[in-house]
Amino acid sequence: MALKKRKKSLLGLDIGSSFIKYSIVDLSGNQPMLKDFGYSELTDIAIADGEIMDRLQLVDTVKNLLVSRDVKEKDVSCALIGRGVIVKKLKMDQMKENELALMVRQEAETNIPYSIEDVQLDFKVIGPSDEQGKVDVLLVAAKKEILLPFISLIKDMELNPYIIDVPAFTIQNCFEINYDTSPNEIVALVHIGYENTILSFIEGTNNLFTRDVTTAIKSLLQKIPGITKDQLDKIFKGETISEISEEKIKEGFDSFYDELCTHIERAIPFTNKEKIDKLYISGGGANGPQIIEFFKNRFEINIEKLDPFKKIKIKEGLLTLEELDKISPLMVPSIGLSLRS
């Protein structure tokens, strides 16, 4: 999790519970350019509830995908899988970086529920605090029993784990590269995956609060009686299914969206702010029917899909406009990972 000098290109590998996705963004020119991407579906349950269930399938799927796409890049940026990661914001006195590192370790001993010897620590100074003479510091602690096997997993894929990131930060990184941020604007980033949804609240580039919730695409299997995963996939691809009535589908999605909005509303007080100014949706769930309209009616603020290519060029011929519209929300984490500095 240590920061390293930025390479001109880095393989951003997003290991999800349903899909493996990768992106390679070239930073050698005046403007970042997506020069390659690819994805592959996981046929069986390889990850469930944040736990790796089928290590061999993950390794083989990644290796086969990269070979089929003739990917030569071996240095990889990847987000850690699992629930053994803690993110805390600390207020600390201004001091030299080497002194701060020692103080952060001491603060970690009282701010995380694990033994300091059992975790890998990293931190970043966000900027001046609202208290004079202090700075805000973002502390990240990852349990070694989760981190070390994950690094081993990446190496088994015949890749070099160059950067190990936190999922919420990959989404924020993609957002910051593509959008102009205001220091006083509170933005919510909602990444709706298959097994969980990541909520992040940022002010400028300052991460105020992040939380994972289990209300995600998978929840719709219970909210729409009789629906199968294949039928659900078709709906998210914009296709119609005849086996279930439109009324039942709408009721299920409305319940799903309502639950997501409630999670967002309940999380806002943890930011110590009264409201959010904008909200961006990404992940496979961003392709849900009428999701933007539902969120706009609920929050009455600007709501849109997070566009990972707003300021990133795409190599000519790599994607059609139709493909771009459907796949863009899913590529946010891998783009954020490839852009990691």
N, C-alpha and C positions, 0 to 999 in steps of 0.2 A: 504493500500500500504506500510505499515511499514514492515521492515525486521524482521524476527523472527528466533529463533534457529531452525536449520534444524532437521526435523523428519527423521526417517529411511525410511518411505514411505509416499507418498502424492498422493492423487487422482488428476491427471492432467486432467482437463475437458475442452475440446475445443468445444465451442458452435459456430458452423458455420451456414451459411444461408441454406445449403443443408443437412449437416450431424451433428450429435452429436458424438464426439469421446472422449474416455477416455483412459488413460494409468496409470499404477501403476508400478513405478520403485523401486525396492528394493535396498537400499544403505547400507545394513548391512554387506555385504561381501566385499571381496577385489576388486571386479569389479561390477559396477552397472548391475542389471539384470531386464529386463522386465518380471514381473511375471503375469501381466494380462492386457488385453486391450479389448475394445469393441466399437462398433459403431452402430448407428441407423439413418436411413434416415428420414428427416422431410417430411411428405407427402404434406403439404401445405406450402405456403409462411409464415414463422414465423418471418423472419428477412428480411427487405428490406431497402437498402440505409442506413445501420447502425442503423435502428430503429427497435425495437421489435414490431412486428405486432400482434403476437399471443402468449401472455404470457402463457396461459393455455397449449397450445401444447408443448411449450418448457419444462414446468414443468413436464407434464405427460410423455413426451418422455424420459427425463433423469431418472425419478423415475422408469419407466418400464424397461429401459435398465439396470439400476443398480440392480434392483430386479431380473431380468432374469439371470444376471450373478453372482448373489449372492455376490455382492460387499459389504463388511462390512466397508471399510474406509469412514469416514465422513468428515475428514479435506480435503478441496479442494483448489487447486490452479487453478485460472481461469483468462482468459484475458478479460478485460473490452470491452463490446460492445458499440459502439457509437463514435461520432466524437468530443466529448467534452474533449479530452485529448491533452495536449500540451507538447512537449518535447523540451527543450532548453539546449544548452551547454553554460556554463558560465565560464569566467576566474575570479578567486577570489584569494585574498591574502591567504597565508598559515596561519592557526590559529587553535585553539582548536575546537573540534567538536561542543561543545555547543555554542561557539561564531559563528561558521560557520552557524549553524542552524538559528540563528537570522539574520545573514547577507543574507542568501539565501532567507529568507522571505522578506527582504527589496528589494532584487534584483527582486524577483518575482512580486512585486507590479509595477515595471516599465517594466517588460519583458513579461507579459501576458495580454491579452485584457479583462480580467474579474476582477471583484472585488475580492480581496484576501479573503474576507469572504465567497465567493461563491465557493471556490475550496478547494480540499484536496491536500496538497503539500507533495512531497517526493523528496529526492535527494541522489546522490551517488557521492563520490569523485572518479574520474576516474584515476587520477594520476597527476604527475607534468606537468605543462603547458610548452609551448615553451618559455614563458616569465619567467625570473628568479624571484624566490620568489612567484610564483603563482601556483595554481592548477586548473585543469579542473574539473568542477562540472556538472553533468547531473541533470537537474531539470525536474521533472514531475509534472504537475498540472492537476488534473481531476475535472471537474465540479461536484459539489455535486448533482445537479439535475439529473445527469446521474449515478454517482457512488452509491448513496444511494438506488435508486430503483433497481439497479443491485445486490447490496448486499441482498436486500429483496427478489429478484428473487432466488438467491442461497439458501437462508434460506427456501423458499417455496418448494425447492427440497429436503428438510430435510437434508441439508448439512451445514457444518460449513465453511464459507468463510475465510480460513486461510491466503491466499495470493491473492491479486487482482493485476494482472500484465498488462503490455502493450503488445499487440500482437507482435510488432516487436521485443521486447526483449525476448519473448519466443522462437522465431526462432533463434535468436543470441545465446541464452543459449544452445539450442540443438547443434548448430554448435560448440561452444567452448568446450563442453564436448567431442565431437567426433573427433575433428581435432586439430592438432598442429598448433598454430598460430605464425606468425612471426611479430615482433613489427613494421617492416617497410613495410609489405605487405598490399595492399589495396584489400579487398575482398567485392564483391557485393553478397548479399543474396536476391534472388527473389522468393517470395512465391506467387504463382498464385492460388487464390481461385476462387470461383464461382462469387462473386459480386465485389471483389476488389483484387488488387495485392499489396503486401507490398514490398517496396524496402528498403533495409538497406545497408549502406556502413560502413565497419569497418576497422580499422587499428590496428592489434593486437587484443586487447579486447576493444578498444576505439571506441564507436559508433560515427562516423563522421556526419552521416545524415540519416534520415529515412523519407519516404514519402509513402502515400497510393495513388494509381491511380485506376481509374474505369475501365481501360482496363483489363478485366478478362474473365473467361470462358464464362460468360453470353454474352459477346460481340459477340461471334461466332453465336449467334442466328440471329444477323443482318448481319453478314459477309457472311453467307452461306444461300442464299435464300431458304425458304421452309423447313429448317431443324427444327426438334422438339428437345426438351430437352432430351427425351428418346433416340433419334437417336444419339444425341451428347454424351450422357453417354456411349453408345455402342462403339463409336469411341475411347473414352478415356480408355475404357476397352480392347482395341485392337481388337474389333470385326469389321466386315465389314457390311455396309448397302448398299442395292441395289437401294434404292429409289432416291438417288442423285448421280450424276456422280462423279468419283474420281477427275476429273479436277476441278469441282466446290468446292469440299471439300478442295483440295490442295490450290486453290486460296484463300479461306476463311482463312485457317490456316496460309498461308504465310502473308496475310494482318495483321492478329492478331499478329503474331510473330514480324513483322516489326514495328507495333505500340508499342509493349512492348519494343523492343530494342531502339526505339526513346525516350521513357520515361526514360530509363536508361541513355542514352547518355546525355539527357538534365539535368539529376539530378547530374551527375558527377561533374560539376563545383561548386556545393554547398558544396562539400567535401573539397574544396580548394586544391585538388590534380589534377594532369594532366590526370591520367589514372587509370584504375583498373587492378589488376594482375590476379585475379581469379574470377570466378562467379559460384555460386551454385544455382540450381533451386529446389524448393520444392512446395508442394501443389498439388491439383488435376491436375493443368495444366502441371505439370512436366511429366505427362503420355501422353502428346500430341504427335502425330506422327511427327517424324523427328525434334523435338524441339532442341535437343542438336546439331545436325548438322547445323541447321539454325543459332543458336547463335554463334557457332564456326566460321562459315563463316563471320559473321558480326563483331565479336570482335577480332578474331584471338588470343585468349588466352585460357587457360585451362577452360573448361566448363564441369560441371558434375552435376548429381542429388545429392542433399544433403542426405547422408546416416545417418539416426538417430541411426543406430545400428553398426556403425563402431567400437565403443569401448564399446558398451553395449551388454551384453549377452541376449539371449532370452530363457526363460524357455522352457525346452524340451517338444515338442509336441504342443506348443502354436500356431505356424505358420508353414505352409508348405513353401517351397522355392517359389512356384508360387504365393501364397498369399503375401509373403513378398515383392516381386518385385513390385506388383501392389499397395499395401497399404502403403508401407514405406513413400513415399512422403507426404501422407495425415496425417501421424502420427507425423510429426515434431513438430507442436505446442503443442500437448498433452504430448509428451515426454519432451519437453523443460519446460513445466509447472510442470510435476511431478519431474523434476530434480531441480526445483527452490530452491535456498538457500538464 
